[in-house]
Amino acid sequence: MRLLHTMLRVGDLDRSIAFYTDLLGMKLLRREEFPDGKFTLAFVGYTDERDGAVIELTHNWDTPSYDLGTAFGHLAVEVEDAYAACDKIKAQGGNVVREAGPMKHGSTVIAFVTDPDGYKIEFIQKKK
């Protein structure tokens, strides 16, 4: 067994694809339209789906937004430099909700940003 993908429901698919590809540097791996079901799936990631887990962005054509609830926590992305990653996000109009810095009870440098739908993404700085 292996983890294939995490699915997130999004209100504006093009806006979400731009966030994950332009701001986070992922690749759009595939996009599929399902007119009979009135939804579109887009898969984004850092590697091919055969080689690692990816994110499935699901856009239901008749739903402009979702309540995120309290059960989902966040996605985590390893970055070389969390400070620089936050600067890049802010420079491109993204939302940093926790600036880069050491964890409260540890030394790992982390930060949190949100995507256009409000999903949290944690940046974890690569240990050198």
C-alpha positions as CSV (number, residue, x, y, z in Angstrom):
1,M,0.0,0.0,0.0
2,R,1.0,3.6,-0.5
3,L,-0.6,7.0,-0.1
4,L,-1.9,8.3,-3.5
5,H,-3.3,11.7,-2.9
6,T,-5.1,14.1,-0.5
7,M,-8.3,15.6,-1.9
8,L,-9.3,19.2,-1.2
9,R,-12.6,20.8,-2.4
10,V,-12.0,24.2,-3.9
11,G,-14.3,27.1,-4.9
12,D,-12.2,28.5,-7.8
13,L,-10.1,25.8,-9.6
14,D,-8.0,28.1,-11.7
15,R,-7.1,30.3,-8.6
16,S,-6.2,27.2,-6.6
17,I,-4.1,25.7,-9.4
18,A,-2.2,29.0,-9.7
19,F,-1.6,29.0,-5.9
20,Y,-0.2,25.5,-5.9
21,T,1.8,25.9,-9.1
22,D,3.0,29.5,-9.0
23,L,3.4,30.1,-5.3
24,L,4.3,26.6,-4.1
25,G,6.1,25.4,-7.2
26,M,4.1,22.3,-7.8
27,K,3.3,21.0,-11.3
28,L,-0.2,20.6,-12.8
29,L,0.0,16.8,-13.4
30,R,-3.5,16.3,-15.0
31,R,-6.9,17.9,-15.2
32,E,-10.1,16.0,-16.0
33,E,-13.6,17.5,-16.7
34,F,-16.7,15.5,-15.8
35,P,-19.6,17.4,-17.4
36,D,-22.3,14.8,-16.4
37,G,-21.2,15.1,-12.8
38,K,-20.6,18.9,-13.0
39,F,-17.1,18.7,-11.5
40,T,-13.5,19.0,-12.5
41,L,-10.5,17.3,-10.9
42,A,-6.9,18.7,-11.1
43,F,-3.9,16.9,-9.7
44,V,-0.9,18.9,-8.6
45,G,2.4,17.8,-7.0
46,Y,6.1,17.9,-6.9
47,T,6.5,14.5,-8.5
48,D,4.7,12.2,-10.8
49,E,1.8,10.4,-9.3
50,R,3.6,7.1,-9.8
51,D,6.5,8.3,-7.6
52,G,4.8,10.1,-4.7
53,A,1.6,11.4,-3.1
54,V,-0.1,14.4,-4.8
55,I,-3.0,16.8,-4.1
56,E,-6.3,16.3,-5.9
57,L,-8.2,19.6,-6.2
58,T,-11.9,19.0,-6.7
59,H,-14.1,21.7,-8.1
60,N,-17.9,21.1,-8.0
61,W,-19.2,23.6,-10.6
62,D,-22.1,24.7,-8.5
63,T,-20.3,25.3,-5.2
64,P,-18.3,28.6,-4.9
65,S,-17.0,27.9,-1.4
66,Y,-16.9,25.4,1.5
67,D,-16.9,25.5,5.3
68,L,-13.5,24.0,6.3
69,G,-14.7,22.6,9.7
70,T,-12.4,21.8,12.6
71,A,-11.2,18.3,11.7
72,F,-8.7,19.0,9.0
73,G,-5.3,20.2,10.2
74,H,-2.9,21.1,7.4
75,L,-0.7,19.9,4.6
76,A,3.1,20.0,5.2
77,V,5.7,20.9,2.7
78,E,9.5,20.7,3.3
79,V,11.3,23.9,2.2
80,E,15.0,24.8,2.0
81,D,14.4,28.2,3.8
82,A,11.1,28.9,5.5
83,Y,11.9,32.6,5.8
84,A,12.5,32.9,2.1
85,A,9.4,30.8,1.3
86,C,7.2,33.2,3.3
87,D,8.8,36.2,1.6
88,K,7.9,34.7,-1.8
89,I,4.3,33.9,-0.7
90,K,3.8,37.5,0.5
91,A,5.5,39.1,-2.5
92,Q,3.0,37.2,-4.8
93,G,0.0,38.2,-2.7
94,G,-0.3,35.0,-0.7
95,N,-1.3,34.9,3.0
96,V,1.2,34.0,5.7
97,V,-0.7,33.2,8.9
98,R,2.4,32.3,11.0
99,E,5.7,33.8,10.2
100,A,8.8,31.5,9.9
101,G,10.5,30.8,13.2
102,P,11.4,28.0,15.6
103,M,8.6,25.9,17.0
104,K,7.5,26.9,20.5
105,H,8.7,23.7,22.1
106,G,11.6,22.8,19.8
107,S,14.1,24.1,17.3
108,T,12.5,23.1,14.0
109,V,11.8,26.2,11.9
110,I,8.2,26.3,10.6
111,A,5.7,28.7,9.1
112,F,2.0,28.5,8.0
113,V,0.3,29.9,4.9
114,T,-3.2,29.5,3.6
115,D,-4.3,28.7,0.1
116,P,-7.1,30.7,-1.6
117,D,-9.8,28.5,0.1
118,G,-8.3,28.8,3.6
119,Y,-6.5,25.4,3.8
120,K,-3.4,25.7,6.0
121,I,0.0,24.6,4.6
122,E,2.9,24.2,7.0
123,F,6.4,25.0,5.7
124,I,9.0,22.9,7.5
125,Q,12.5,24.1,7.0
126,K,14.9,21.3,5.9
127,K,17.4,20.4,8.5
128,K,20.9,20.9,7.5
